[in-house]
Amino acid sequence: MDAPASQGAVPDAGRGATADAAFEPLPDEVLDALVLVLDEIRLGTSKSRADLVARTGLGRAIVARRVQALLDRGLITEGELGPSTGGRPPRHLAFRAAGGQVLVADIGATSIAVALTDLSGRILAHYTEPADVADGPEVILGRVEALFEQLRETSHHAAGPVWGVGIAVPGPVEFATGRPIAPPIMPGWDGYPIRERFEAAFGGPVWVDNDVNVLALGEWRAGIAQGHDNVVVVKIGTGIGAGIISAGRLHRGSQGSAGDVGHIQVVDDRSVVCRCGNVGCLEALAGGYALAIQGEAAAVAGRSRRLAAALDERGAVTAEDVARAAAFGDPVALELLTDAGRLVGQMLASVVNFFNPSLIVIGGGVAQSGDQLLAAIRHTVYERSLPLATRSLVIQRSSIGMLGGVVGASALVVDQLFTRPVLERWLASGRPSALVAAPAA
């Protein structure tokens, strides 16, 4: 496994805080202000009591009481004195990121990435290996559990409690239940109780989401989407999907299936059958699985010497082979990637005209294939979108690459833990494990 990042000593939890401290439930108006103050400190936008007064509009006395409540509960710490602006020097406040740990897994169609993070999303240890999601939930999730245990056994950072678990999967997820629903490339996963399995295994709350939503959170929290309120993150891997940040919030839709752009029909051709069962889907023409089929057909037909060599060597052609051949100037591979980029660009032009984002991020394994795909996407979007919608539009490749999924899964867990309704349920006990229902006798 990769060596974990270094970390200093765990800061003091604050006056009166203990690992198992219990507190009286807070009135609604107090809890509202507490969440507001905590988010300001947790996300780094306020670093002192004076900052909190200025940014939240709360009075000094209220800020002082809410800060003390957070100190008592061990959620924040006080640090060094800051520079004075003429009065009493402010004391720095910081989120106690080392107070708990998060286990996360980004399950792709052909790989598993797992990580152990602190409550700020900083990766303490991580590991990635090939896998086939079509092997089914028992095999894949069993391996994820084993890798989680291995992370905790081998990382010297794993002494703290697990505050939550985040799982990303490559298919539609009903977010309220944490269950995949009719996922096209995940046979045997429909309705599988992922949340219940990991709650039983690790004793902490679990959140499950689509892998592209999680990637969007990762880019928004730690990548090039920081500072943008309206973003579309497109993942082009074995399949194609999009995560949508709208007005500074991840948009899942009413059931959790927003952004399933891979199954938008782009051609009216009944011979183009998608794995979802419909015809003419974008994914069936421009996804990694489609590129592999098209590349293999070109190899068999003798149209590409490089792809034919890949077929002879391994008995199959992959999307990676197509990308590699394109990097060496193979005309057939270049044509395949250009055509795929054009189709993705047509879909995105409609999204741009409808949604008007300021940034489009292109991620996923196929998106790392070089400049041909990205160039074709950009050209088509700018050509087919309205001038006003593209006036300030930026289209960029993902900045955090293959770690985006685990970074986003950690952000998913922590953000959910500190939403008002969830925080209210566990704050009095002092332990997020209180969110997990006790097993029936």
Secondary structure, 3 states (H helix, E strand, C coil): CCCCCCCCCCCCCCCCCCCCCCCCCCCHHHHHHHHHHHHHHHCCCCCCHHHHHHHHCCCHHHHHHHHHHHHHCCCEEEEEECCCCCCCCCEEEEECHHHCEEEEEEECCCEEEEEEEECCCCEEEEEEEECCHHHCHHHHHHHHHHHHHHHHHHCCCCCCCEEEEEEEECCCEECCCCEECCCCCCCCCCCCCHHHHHHHHHCCCEEEEEHHHHHHHHHHHHCCCCCCCCEEEEEECCCEEEEEEECCEEECCCCCCCCCHHHCECCCCCCCECCCCCECECHHHHCHHHHHHHHHHHHHCCCCHHHHHHHHHHCCCCHHHHHHHHHCCCHHHHHHHHHHHHHHHHHHHHHHHHHCCCEEEEECCHHHCCHHHHHHHHHHHHHHCCHHHHCCCEEEECCCHHHHHHHHHHHHHHHHHCCHHHHHHHCCCCCHHHHCCCCCC
